[in-house]
Amino acid sequence: MDTPQNDLEATRKILAELTTRVYRIEQQLGIKSEPREQTRAAAPPAPAKQAAPGAIPEKPEPPPPGIPERIKVTPAEPRSDLESRIGSHWLNRIGIAALLIGVSYFLKFAFDNNWIGPAGRVSIGLLAGIAVVVWSERFRVKGYKTFSYSLKAVGIGTLYLSVWASFQVYGLIPGGVAFVMMLAVTSATAAMALAQDAQLLAAFALTGGFTTPLLLSTGQNREVALFCYVALLDLATLFLVVFKPWRRLLVMSYAGTLLLYLGWYSSFYTRGQLALTLAFATLFFAIFAIAPLVTLQPEGESAVFASVPAVLAFLNAVVYFLQAYAMIEEVDKTDMACFALALAAVYIFLSRQLHTRKITPGSAQILHFLHLAVALGLITVAIPIRLDAHWITIGWFVEAGVLLWVADRIHSELLNIFALGALALGVARLLLIDNFYTTDLIFNMRMATYTVAVAVLGAVAWYAARRTDEAGRTVAAVAVIALNVLALMALTHEVADYYARQMPVFQPGGGRQYPTYTIDWRRIQIERDFTYSALWMAYGAMLMVVGFFRRSAFVRWQALVLIAVTIVKVFVYDVSQLDRGYRIVSFIVLGALLLAISFVYQRDWLRLSPRNKAPGDLEGKPTSA
């Protein structure tokens, strides 16, 4: 029965000791707290009940050694940390920099005074570079990785420059030996990168590898050796990024490849090298086309690195196409068009591969759509490469129709967007660029081109009208308006061509005399302007009939707008320009058409008015004319 009482007393004793220690710590740190009497009041009641030998004295015991000292160090830590950083980091780096500068000045002084010969200078550079790289490992082991990599950069750069000087400046070694030595430096750096899992070292190796051809260049055309070496570097980079998430190396490798290729092409390329050069360009393209497929990383990487495959895939496609275009187009346009279509097929294949792979959905989806977009872009570009004049416009219209059909079959919004893009290109070219010369009315290439455009716009309106969303209704409305505008323009062009053939040709030196020429020209112009009005009224009447038959207010509004334009033309232009007979006919026909349309609206045969939609509302009230 005494055990619980003893446990309670032990607990009270521990609490009292803890209270005393907290008070002592607060005194050491200079923290103002409540008076010590409260601390005493919390602890003494326990021993007051029982005068035991272990009762807590009135004066608190001094805190045990160790606890206050550990707390005392805390305020001094910032001063100690700053002092340590200055002494161990900053002074160390400044000392290294000063030492390197001093050694550099000494070496320069020795070189200027010929104390050290060329072989000695190169040897010193090689030994110094190796020593710095080895010395940097001491800092890496101690945790100073950034400083260690900085020293490695200095050492590796010294090695490259020493080999360059031994070949280009002093001629101590042949080019083959210099190449092997630089390749050894590059390989050693890459091995260190893999061993230490350091992307920065891999970047050093890649930079040195692509700099090697520049450092060892002799100004001679060595296409095979150069591009084989570059291909090996690209394949090595691809190997690295398959096992390491170092996507920035792909960008560096692609940039280095492109710069070396462009440098060689601008200096040495001739048409006789087309086959070999195109083969190397295709090899580079294949490496970087495969790279986004094999370097996709699991989910969780940063957004910047996640966009590297997509950017690389797009640049690779554009650059390769431009490289091939520069070489093939001047030889044969048909071959270039076939090349573009073949490349489009390759990207369709890559898109399908990505669509079926089980990889990160976000990255896979972006690359899938990007490859599909590149393929469609290449098809669109192949049309103007192979075709000419209005056939380009017809080709884009046909492409739009095919894409529209495929999009409807596979339910692809991306294909719908590209179909509208190809259609927009065709319409823009038809209205702004194409210039037709026709010899027949109606049955000519201009009317055929407009007919294809109207047919594709009709298909767009039909497919879009089947959709229930707002975007579909908007596209359908725009397509119907564009369809009617193009159809009316095509008919107006035919009227203009018909009367243009009737115009007399004025010949000052002979032929018709000037008064006769003027009278005939004026008469034909009046007939043409009257025909314009008649055509527009007839087309407006046709739209009105279709609107009534289809019960489409949208089509009827188009008819009303066209009729309004015709009214303005008749009352403003025809009154002042047409002869009396044509003027009378214009007004009579226009008036009859307007009365007929008004009569249909008033009789409400199609039950369009609100009173027919809601019986009893406004019934019995006549409609004013």
Secondary structure as UniProt FT lines:
FT   HELIX           2..29
FT   HELIX           36..42
FT   HELIX           45..49
FT   TURN            53..54
FT   TURN            65..66
FT   HELIX           67..85
FT   HELIX           86..90
FT   HELIX           91..112
FT   TURN            113..114
FT   HELIX           118..141
FT   TURN            142..143
FT   HELIX           145..164
FT   HELIX           165..169
FT   HELIX           175..196
FT   HELIX           199..215
FT   HELIX           223..243
FT   HELIX           248..268
FT   HELIX           271..273
FT   HELIX           274..294
FT   TURN            299..300
FT   HELIX           303..306
FT   HELIX           308..328
FT   TURN            329..331
FT   HELIX           333..356
FT   HELIX           361..386
FT   HELIX           390..410
FT   HELIX           413..432
FT   HELIX           445..465
FT   HELIX           470..502
FT   TURN            508..509
FT   HELIX           514..549
FT   TURN            550..551
FT   HELIX           553..568
FT   HELIX           569..574
FT   HELIX           575..577
FT   HELIX           580..603
FT   TURN            604..606
FT   HELIX           610..613
FT   TURN            615..616
FT   TURN            619..620
//
